[in-house]
Amino acid sequence: MNKLLLSAIAMLGGAALLSPFVASAAELEPGQFVRATDGTVYWLSEDERRYVFPDGATLQSWLGGTPGMLKDATDGELEPFPVGGPMTMRPGTRLVKFVSDETVYAVTRGAALRAVAPEYATAYYGAGWMQNVDVLSIALYPNYKVGMPIEKVSDFDRMTEVGFAATPETDLRMKRENGLLPRSTAPLKAEVKFTVTPTVVHPPEAPTAVAYTVTITKPNTAISNLRTDIFRDNGAWQKACRGIDRCHYEIDYKDVTKAAAERYYALVSNEKAEVLQRVYSPFVTIAPVTTSMVQ
């Protein structure tokens, strides 16, 4: 394991961080910092991949002094998450330079490096700005993209950059946009539930309306990319909902005079035309009240 990474882990919590804190496979999900059994730390991304922190400086720029954000996981628990690439420094936190290169850079969103002269570094980090420079291995240089140098104080705002990258996910999205990482090719995943209320009606006695609801949780893409289609069990299309996590469809059975049982199913798809397996609603029983029953 990288010595710098070990050092960062020690700084982030010492013995407390090294104590058992094992997450079950069910607890591993996108949006978590996870530590493997060999000590390597990853970010689990929304694209269902894990991004590795290559050294202690990079890890500390994101975690700071919050070791409790780490979850331990076995190799088997991490296996469903293929390695997607390296993490880079959190924008706005630290200045960087690379071994054998004297240029000092400010890190901005999307892993963009902007050369910064001493007078500007002083404006951003104070007279002791050199204490805020992390020296990175030259092997990490290809993980970044060199942008325009900083030529005036207003060219760079530390707090704006830090605020932009509140989590690694925001920065990863930007790196996909600027070509440092491939765009997500993860197959569509989400949890879909189809519920109905009530499940039995006795028309014409109220209530006769049944609410069919499709709920989407934990998608690996933005909700705005999703479409929900509701069909009768015989395949007849009924309704479509776009960009929302809850799709409602109501049917009023007040005029039904024959006993029946029916159900519907939902298909959830994304902008790439990937479709999840259909999810069925429970059966609804329609039991009309007959004249003899009323008497």
VMD Tcl script that draws the C-alpha trace (Angstrom):
set ca {
  {0.00 0.00 0.00}
  {1.19 3.52 -0.80}
  {3.15 4.98 2.17}
  {1.61 8.41 1.66}
  {-1.84 6.86 1.80}
  {-0.99 5.06 5.03}
  {0.26 8.34 6.44}
  {-2.97 10.10 5.48}
  {-5.05 7.37 7.11}
  {-3.05 7.77 10.29}
  {-3.56 11.54 10.19}
  {-7.28 11.09 9.60}
  {-7.89 9.16 12.76}
  {-5.02 6.99 13.87}
  {-6.00 3.94 15.87}
  {-9.69 4.84 15.74}
  {-9.66 4.65 11.94}
  {-7.87 1.34 11.95}
  {-10.43 -0.26 14.26}
  {-13.01 -2.60 12.68}
  {-15.73 -0.78 10.78}
  {-16.94 -3.34 8.29}
  {-19.87 -2.60 6.01}
  {-21.97 -5.41 4.62}
  {-22.43 -5.76 0.88}
  {-25.96 -4.40 1.27}
  {-24.53 -1.17 2.69}
  {-22.19 -0.52 -0.25}
  {-23.76 1.90 -2.65}
  {-22.74 4.88 -4.77}
  {-21.74 7.97 -2.83}
  {-19.45 6.31 -0.30}
  {-15.76 6.34 0.59}
  {-14.74 2.68 0.92}
  {-11.51 1.10 2.17}
  {-10.46 -2.31 0.81}
  {-8.75 -4.99 2.89}
  {-5.33 -3.93 1.54}
  {-5.96 -0.35 2.72}
  {-6.70 1.16 -0.69}
  {-9.46 3.76 -0.51}
  {-12.05 4.21 -3.25}
  {-15.00 6.45 -4.05}
  {-18.06 4.49 -5.21}
  {-19.52 6.49 -8.06}
  {-23.01 6.81 -9.49}
  {-21.73 5.01 -12.61}
  {-21.34 1.83 -10.51}
  {-17.53 2.04 -10.58}
  {-14.91 2.64 -7.88}
  {-12.35 5.39 -8.27}
  {-9.05 4.93 -6.45}
  {-7.29 7.54 -4.33}
  {-3.68 7.23 -5.58}
  {-1.96 8.85 -2.59}
  {-2.52 10.31 0.84}
  {-2.59 13.93 -0.33}
  {-5.49 13.27 -2.69}
  {-7.41 11.33 -0.07}
  {-6.93 13.98 2.61}
  {-8.04 16.75 0.27}
  {-11.47 15.08 0.15}
  {-11.80 13.55 3.59}
  {-10.02 16.16 5.69}
  {-10.38 15.13 9.32}
  {-13.52 13.01 9.01}
  {-12.40 9.35 9.24}
  {-15.92 8.23 10.07}
  {-16.83 8.68 6.41}
  {-14.82 5.57 5.50}
  {-16.47 2.16 5.24}
  {-14.44 -1.04 5.23}
  {-15.28 -3.70 2.64}
  {-13.96 -7.08 1.56}
  {-12.70 -7.83 -1.93}
  {-15.87 -9.81 -2.58}
  {-18.07 -6.87 -1.64}
  {-16.11 -4.57 -3.95}
  {-16.10 -6.99 -6.89}
  {-19.40 -5.71 -8.37}
  {-17.79 -2.25 -8.69}
  {-15.08 -2.30 -11.41}
  {-12.24 0.21 -11.13}
  {-13.12 3.30 -13.13}
  {-9.92 5.34 -12.77}
  {-7.99 7.57 -10.36}
  {-9.31 10.33 -8.15}
  {-7.67 13.77 -8.28}
  {-7.24 16.55 -5.74}
  {-10.36 18.31 -4.53}
  {-10.55 21.69 -6.27}
  {-9.62 24.71 -4.16}
  {-8.22 22.81 -1.19}
  {-4.48 22.68 -1.86}
  {-1.88 23.86 -4.35}
  {0.13 21.16 -6.13}
  {3.37 20.67 -7.96}
  {4.88 17.59 -9.52}
  {8.23 15.97 -8.85}
  {10.90 17.38 -11.24}
  {8.64 20.34 -12.15}
  {8.82 23.62 -10.21}
  {5.51 24.95 -11.52}
  {2.91 25.41 -8.80}
  {-0.72 24.89 -9.77}
  {-4.11 25.67 -8.33}
  {-6.53 22.78 -8.88}
  {-9.90 23.78 -10.31}
  {-13.05 21.84 -11.15}
  {-12.72 18.86 -13.44}
  {-9.06 18.29 -12.45}
  {-7.87 21.36 -14.36}
  {-4.45 22.74 -13.36}
  {-3.81 26.48 -13.50}
  {-0.27 27.73 -12.97}
  {-0.15 30.23 -10.12}
  {2.61 32.78 -9.46}
  {3.78 33.42 -5.84}
  {1.98 36.76 -5.56}
  {-1.34 35.15 -6.39}
  {-0.66 32.13 -4.18}
  {-0.09 34.59 -1.33}
  {-3.41 36.26 -2.05}
  {-5.23 32.93 -1.86}
  {-3.36 31.10 0.91}
  {-1.50 33.81 2.82}
  {2.21 34.39 3.41}
  {2.72 30.73 4.32}
  {1.29 29.49 1.05}
  {4.20 27.13 0.48}
  {2.91 25.06 3.39}
  {-0.18 24.46 1.30}
  {1.67 22.87 -1.63}
  {1.46 19.09 -2.06}
  {4.16 17.47 -4.18}
  {2.64 14.77 -6.36}
  {4.26 11.96 -8.30}
  {4.85 12.79 -11.95}
  {2.96 9.56 -12.69}
  {-0.24 11.35 -11.63}
  {0.21 14.23 -14.08}
  {-1.84 12.58 -16.90}
  {-4.83 12.46 -14.54}
  {-5.10 16.25 -14.82}
  {-5.69 18.73 -17.62}
  {-3.63 21.92 -17.86}
  {-5.70 25.07 -18.19}
  {-4.88 28.74 -18.59}
  {-2.48 30.23 -16.02}
  {-3.84 32.55 -13.36}
  {-3.05 36.12 -14.42}
  {-5.01 38.13 -11.86}
  {-6.44 37.51 -8.41}
  {-10.01 37.35 -9.68}
  {-9.12 34.44 -11.99}
  {-9.50 31.97 -9.12}
  {-11.88 31.76 -6.16}
  {-10.99 29.05 -3.65}
  {-14.35 28.90 -1.90}
  {-16.26 28.72 -5.17}
  {-14.13 25.77 -6.28}
  {-14.45 23.96 -2.95}
  {-18.20 24.54 -2.94}
  {-18.55 23.22 -6.48}
  {-16.89 19.93 -5.55}
  {-18.91 19.20 -2.41}
  {-18.48 15.48 -3.17}
  {-16.19 13.60 -5.58}
  {-19.19 12.85 -7.78}
  {-19.50 16.44 -8.99}
  {-15.86 16.51 -10.01}
  {-16.08 13.12 -11.73}
  {-18.97 14.38 -13.84}
  {-16.89 17.36 -14.92}
  {-13.95 15.09 -15.81}
  {-16.23 13.03 -18.03}
  {-17.30 16.23 -19.74}
  {-13.72 17.40 -20.38}
  {-12.52 13.99 -21.61}
  {-10.33 12.96 -18.67}
  {-12.70 10.07 -18.00}
  {-14.90 8.14 -20.41}
  {-18.59 8.92 -20.26}
  {-20.58 6.48 -18.20}
  {-21.46 3.21 -19.93}
  {-22.92 1.54 -16.84}
  {-26.13 -0.38 -17.57}
  {-29.26 1.19 -16.14}
  {-29.99 0.22 -12.55}
  {-32.74 1.29 -10.18}
  {-35.17 -0.09 -7.67}
  {-38.76 0.02 -8.89}
  {-41.91 -0.66 -6.88}
  {-45.47 -0.80 -8.15}
  {-48.16 -0.32 -5.49}
  {-51.94 -0.02 -5.58}
  {-54.48 1.41 -3.13}
  {-56.96 -0.10 -2.46}
  {-56.60 -3.65 -3.75}
  {-60.31 -4.48 -3.55}
  {-63.26 -2.33 -4.68}
  {-67.01 -2.94 -4.65}
  {-68.57 -0.64 -7.21}
  {-70.74 1.30 -7.11}
  {-69.99 1.64 -3.38}
  {-67.20 4.12 -2.63}
  {-64.30 4.04 -2.86}
  {-64.27 2.90 -6.44}
  {-61.07 4.62 -7.57}
  {-57.77 2.77 -7.42}
  {-54.41 4.58 -7.37}
  {-51.59 2.81 -9.17}
  {-48.16 4.19 -8.23}
  {-44.73 3.39 -9.65}
  {-41.84 4.55 -7.44}
  {-38.19 4.68 -8.55}
  {-35.35 4.76 -6.01}
  {-31.55 4.46 -6.19}
  {-31.16 5.00 -9.96}
  {-27.59 5.12 -11.27}
  {-28.48 8.06 -13.48}
  {-30.33 11.32 -12.96}
  {-34.10 11.00 -12.51}
  {-34.46 13.52 -15.32}
  {-33.08 10.85 -17.71}
  {-35.79 8.32 -16.86}
  {-39.18 7.51 -18.33}
  {-41.86 5.30 -16.79}
  {-44.51 3.60 -18.95}
  {-47.54 1.89 -17.45}
  {-49.29 -0.92 -19.32}
  {-52.26 -3.19 -18.70}
  {-51.37 -6.82 -18.21}
  {-52.51 -7.50 -21.79}
  {-49.89 -5.05 -23.10}
  {-52.13 -2.05 -23.74}
  {-50.22 1.17 -23.02}
  {-51.86 3.49 -20.47}
  {-49.56 6.32 -19.38}
  {-46.01 7.72 -19.52}
  {-44.18 9.83 -16.91}
  {-40.89 11.58 -17.67}
  {-38.24 12.86 -15.29}
  {-40.05 12.08 -12.04}
  {-39.48 9.38 -9.43}
  {-43.17 8.70 -8.76}
  {-45.67 8.01 -11.51}
  {-49.37 7.95 -10.57}
  {-52.23 6.46 -12.56}
  {-55.81 6.34 -11.27}
  {-58.70 4.22 -12.50}
  {-62.28 4.57 -11.34}
  {-64.24 1.30 -11.47}
  {-67.62 2.82 -10.50}
  {-69.30 1.63 -13.70}
  {-67.95 -1.94 -13.66}
  {-70.75 -4.49 -13.25}
  {-68.86 -7.75 -13.67}
  {-66.42 -9.26 -11.20}
  {-62.82 -9.16 -12.38}
  {-59.23 -9.09 -11.28}
  {-56.59 -7.14 -13.14}
  {-53.05 -5.90 -12.79}
  {-50.69 -3.55 -14.60}
  {-46.96 -3.47 -15.21}
  {-44.37 -0.72 -15.52}
  {-41.30 -0.34 -17.70}
  {-38.58 2.14 -16.71}
  {-36.12 3.27 -19.39}
  {-33.38 5.86 -19.85}
  {-32.24 8.19 -22.62}
  {-30.10 5.41 -24.12}
  {-33.20 3.23 -24.55}
  {-32.05 0.80 -21.88}
  {-35.08 -0.78 -20.22}
  {-35.35 -2.37 -16.79}
  {-37.19 -5.63 -16.28}
  {-40.92 -5.08 -16.06}
  {-42.43 -4.70 -12.59}
  {-46.00 -5.82 -11.93}
  {-48.56 -4.27 -9.64}
  {-50.53 -6.43 -7.20}
  {-53.85 -7.71 -8.55}
  {-56.86 -5.49 -7.97}
  {-60.10 -7.31 -7.28}
  {-63.26 -5.69 -8.62}
  {-66.28 -7.19 -6.88}
  {-69.41 -5.23 -7.82}
  {-72.24 -5.05 -5.34}
  {-75.25 -6.88 -6.83}
  {-78.89 -6.05 -6.26}
  {-79.35 -9.22 -4.21}
  {-76.38 -8.29 -2.02}
  {-77.86 -4.85 -1.34}
  {-81.17 -6.39 -0.31}
}
mol new
graphics top color blue
foreach p $ca { graphics top sphere $p radius 0.5 }
foreach p [lrange $ca 0 end-1] q [lrange $ca 1 end] { graphics top cylinder $p $q radius 0.2 }
display resetview
